[in-house]
Amino acid sequence: MRLPFQIVGSAQGVKTTGETKNVSSAGVSFTSKAPVAVGDPIEYVITFPKPPGSRNEVRLRCVGKVLREDDQLAFAATLERYEFQRQPA
């Protein structure tokens, strides 16, 4: 599932964008335009397409921890806490 992905906070102050590769109830694998450190806590946002008939995007704001680096600028993180946010179009 490829969706827009944004790191909005990290232990090292990294703020960057990327794309999800896989999303589950336990975590997410993603690409990033900047490196993040394995073991660091991060706060990230996944943006879902607009539901049919809606004018608002749905964003999932999450808190987790970087588990591993899969490839250069490809990572996996836990999904420990989340909240849905509706954003105006």
N, C-alpha and C positions, 0 to 999 in steps of 0.2 A: 504494500500500500504506500504509494508515493504521495506525500502531503507536505506542504510548506512547514518548516521546522525552524524555530528561533530560540536560541539560548538567551535568556533575559537576565541571568545572574549566575555567577559561579564564584567559587572560593578565590580564584585568581583574577576575578574581574572581567573574564571573557564574556563578550556579547557579540554574537554572530548569528548567521543564518545557515540553513542547509535544507535537507529533505529527509523525510523518514524513508526507511527501507522496509521496516516491519514494525507493527504495533501490536502489543498484546496487553492483557490485564496486568501483567507483571513488569512490563518494561517496553523499551523501544530501541531499535537500532536505527542509526541515522548517519548522514554525511554532514560535514561541517566545513565552512570556509576557513576556520581557524582551529588549531588544536586545543583540546581540553585534556586535563590531567586525569589519569585513571585514579579512582579513589575520591575525587573531589565531589562535593555536593553541587548540584546544579538546579536551576529553575528554568523550565522550558515551556514553550507554547507550540501546540500543534493546531494548525488551522484546517478545518474541514470545509468541503464545498457547501455552498448555500443549499439548504433543503428545498425541495420543490415548493414553489409558491411563497418562499420567504425572501425578504430583502436583506436579511442579516446573516453574516458569517457566524459560524459556531467555532469557538476556540476552546481548546482544552489546555488549561494552565496547570502544569505539573511540577512536583518537586521529586527529585531522585538523586541517585549517585552514579557516577560514571563507573561502569564495571570493567570495561576492556576497550582496547583499541583493536579493531578488526583488520583494518588496512590503513594506509595513509589517509588521514582525515575521515575515517569511518569508525564509529564508536557504538557502544551499547550502554544503556543506562537503565536503572530501575525506575519504576513508577510507584512511589511510596504514598503520595498524596496528590489529589487533583480537584479541580473545580471547572465546570463549564461556564463560559462567558459568551454572551451574544454581543457582537459588535455591529454597529450601524454600517450599512453599505456605503 
